[in-house]
Amino acid sequence: MTPQPFTVADVMTRKVVAVQPGAEFKEIVAAMERWKVTAVPVIEGEGRVVGVVSEADLLLKEEFHDHRLGLVEQMRRLDATAKAGSRRAEDLMTSPAVTVAPEASLPQAARLMASHQVKRLPVVGLGGTIQGIVSRSDLLKVFLRPDEDLAAEVRRDVVEHLFPLSQRRVDVRVEAGVVTLAGEVRDSALIPLAARLARAVEGVVDVRCELTTLGRT
């Protein structure tokens, strides 16, 4: 049995700062400054996400403020120059938005962020309705789990499951997120699996496996 993974819903921020498609440039900047965020989802209707406006989108106006482009560069950067001349969210936003489902795993969310080079993802439910937002810092929250909680989960979901007959001989210690498995077990073939499952527990930083086979040194 693999330990139950955390999902995006477990760590996401449920209070979302968002703007409407008609929001003006200065209104968007003010919202970002007030709430200390670097991007805001653009929503319409009953909360359907249609795009995201980031600081990078807004900074294009400053980049091209006093910079005249040649024809070749204008053609190469059509989208950027169009945004630089825009003042409403619907024209500034990146669309379609890169989003993630609340039931997605944390590694899935991290891979999405990395592949699309974004710092946060709107979390959407059925119909694309906003449910929350997840940032890089949210994904790191699992590493704040107390060592005692990690030890209890490793013992319950790994040791007791794999070694029902020799579980009393297994010691589980966790310090600063690093799990140490020590003691003797009956089946040596299960030792690598125990280390892998312990490492899969959300919040575990590393695993030191010192398990040996019962009767051997």
Protein Blocks (a to p, Z undefined) as FASTA:
>chain_A
ZZddddfklmmcfbdcdddfklcfklmmmmmmmnopabdcddehjopafbdcdfklmmmm
mmmmmaccdfklmmmmmmmmmmmmpcbfklmpccddddddfkbcfklmmmmmmmnopabd
cdddehhiafbdcdfklmmmmmmpcfklmmmmmmmmmmmmmmmmlmmmpccddeehiacd
edddfblmlmmmmmmmmmmpghiabdcdfbdcehiZZ
